């Protein structure tokens, strides 16, 4: 399956994504802004014009150190899981972050998300425990 970074020319591809991959329906305004912003990246595994898996992230700038990269979200369409699609999308995303000069890549997941934790371990991640705090519904699951 081909995997690549998406860019501003891929807006129609994102907008055509069938339900079940992203948490919510793709919002045209947000998708266009995301694709146009040089600090945001999304990698996708494609089958023709369908996104089977994706990984998205954001370059985080700091006033006192090199940029780092936060992985926002990883998703694979049901029926296509456990085929290496998320791994492929993350590898492309990691390469893009490193090419952009990022000096660290990180993400968080729930303690009971065994599939995600296994994926990140297979990719060689260092696993630590930390406490997260959120405001304004940031951890709402719906």
C-alpha positions as CSV (number, residue, x, y, z in Angstrom):
1,X,0.0,0.0,0.0
2,X,1.4,3.4,-0.8
3,X,2.0,5.7,2.1
4,X,2.8,9.4,1.9
5,X,2.5,12.8,3.5
6,X,-0.6,14.7,2.6
7,X,-0.5,18.4,1.6
8,X,-2.8,21.2,0.6
9,X,-3.6,19.6,-2.7
10,X,-5.1,16.6,-0.8
11,X,-8.0,18.5,0.7
12,X,-10.6,16.6,-1.4
13,X,-9.0,13.3,-0.3
14,X,-9.5,14.2,3.3
15,X,-13.0,15.5,2.8
16,X,-13.9,12.3,1.0
17,X,-13.0,10.1,3.9
18,X,-15.8,7.7,4.8
19,X,-16.9,7.6,8.5
20,X,-15.1,5.3,10.8
21,X,-11.5,6.5,10.4
22,X,-11.4,9.8,12.2
23,X,-13.1,10.4,15.6
24,X,-15.5,12.9,14.0
25,X,-16.4,13.8,10.4
26,X,-13.7,15.8,8.6
27,X,-14.4,19.5,8.9
28,X,-13.6,21.3,5.6
29,X,-12.3,24.5,7.4
30,X,-10.2,22.6,9.9
31,X,-8.8,20.2,7.3
32,X,-7.8,23.1,4.9
33,X,-6.2,24.9,7.8
34,X,-4.3,21.8,9.0
35,X,-3.0,20.9,5.5
36,X,-1.9,24.5,4.9
37,X,-0.1,25.0,8.2
38,X,3.7,24.3,7.9
39,X,3.8,23.1,11.5
40,X,1.2,20.3,10.9
41,X,1.8,17.0,9.2
42,X,-0.4,14.1,8.3
43,X,0.8,10.8,6.7
44,X,-1.7,8.4,5.2
45,X,-1.7,4.9,3.8
46,X,-3.9,4.8,0.7
47,X,-5.7,2.3,-1.4
48,X,-6.6,4.1,-4.5
49,X,-8.5,7.2,-3.2
50,X,-9.3,5.8,0.3
51,X,-7.3,6.5,3.4
52,X,-6.9,3.2,5.3
53,X,-4.7,4.6,8.1
54,X,-3.1,7.9,9.1
55,X,-0.9,9.5,11.7
56,X,-0.9,13.2,12.3
57,X,1.3,15.5,14.4
58,X,2.4,19.0,15.1
59,X,5.9,20.6,15.3
60,X,6.2,22.3,18.7
61,X,8.4,25.3,18.9
62,X,10.2,26.3,22.0
63,X,12.0,29.5,22.9
64,X,14.9,27.7,24.6
65,X,15.6,24.5,22.5
66,X,15.1,22.8,19.2
67,X,11.6,22.0,18.0
68,X,10.0,18.8,19.1
69,X,7.2,16.8,17.5
70,X,3.9,15.7,19.1
71,X,1.9,12.9,17.5
72,X,-1.7,14.1,17.7
73,X,-3.5,11.0,16.5
74,X,-3.1,7.6,14.9
75,X,-5.9,5.7,13.3
76,X,-6.6,2.6,11.1
77,X,-9.8,1.8,9.4
78,X,-11.5,-1.3,11.0
79,X,-10.9,-4.3,8.7
80,X,-7.4,-3.0,7.9
81,X,-5.8,-3.3,11.3
82,X,-2.7,-5.4,12.2
83,X,-1.4,-5.1,8.6
84,X,1.4,-2.6,9.3
85,X,-0.5,0.5,8.0
86,X,-0.2,2.5,11.2
87,X,3.5,1.6,11.4
88,X,4.0,2.8,7.8
89,X,2.2,6.1,8.5
90,X,4.1,6.7,11.7
91,X,7.5,6.0,10.0
92,X,6.7,8.6,7.3
93,X,5.6,11.1,10.0
94,X,8.8,10.5,12.0
95,X,11.0,11.0,9.0
96,X,9.2,14.3,8.2
97,X,9.7,15.5,11.8
98,X,13.4,14.6,11.8
99,X,13.9,16.4,8.4
100,X,12.2,19.4,9.9
101,X,14.8,19.5,12.7
102,X,12.7,18.1,15.5
103,X,14.8,16.9,18.4
104,X,12.2,14.7,20.0
105,X,9.0,12.9,19.1
106,X,6.4,12.0,21.7
107,X,2.8,11.1,22.2
108,X,0.5,9.8,24.9
109,X,-2.1,7.0,25.0
110,X,-4.4,5.5,27.5
111,X,-3.0,2.8,29.8
112,X,-5.5,0.2,28.6
113,X,-4.9,0.8,24.8
114,X,-2.8,-2.4,24.4
115,X,-2.8,-2.3,20.6
116,X,-1.4,1.3,20.5
117,X,1.2,0.5,23.2
118,X,2.3,-2.6,21.4
119,X,2.7,-0.5,18.1
120,X,4.8,2.2,19.8
121,X,7.0,-0.4,21.5
122,X,7.6,-2.2,18.2
123,X,8.7,1.2,16.8
124,X,11.3,1.5,19.6
125,X,9.7,4.1,21.8
126,X,10.8,4.7,25.3
127,X,7.9,4.2,27.6
128,X,7.4,6.3,30.7
129,X,4.5,7.0,33.0
130,X,3.3,10.6,33.3
131,X,0.2,12.5,34.5
132,X,-1.8,14.4,32.0
133,X,-4.0,17.4,32.8
134,X,-6.7,18.9,30.5
135,X,-9.0,21.8,30.3
136,X,-12.2,22.6,28.3
137,X,-13.1,19.0,27.5
138,X,-9.8,18.1,26.0
139,X,-10.1,14.4,27.2
140,X,-13.7,14.0,26.2
141,X,-14.0,10.7,24.4
142,X,-16.9,11.5,22.1
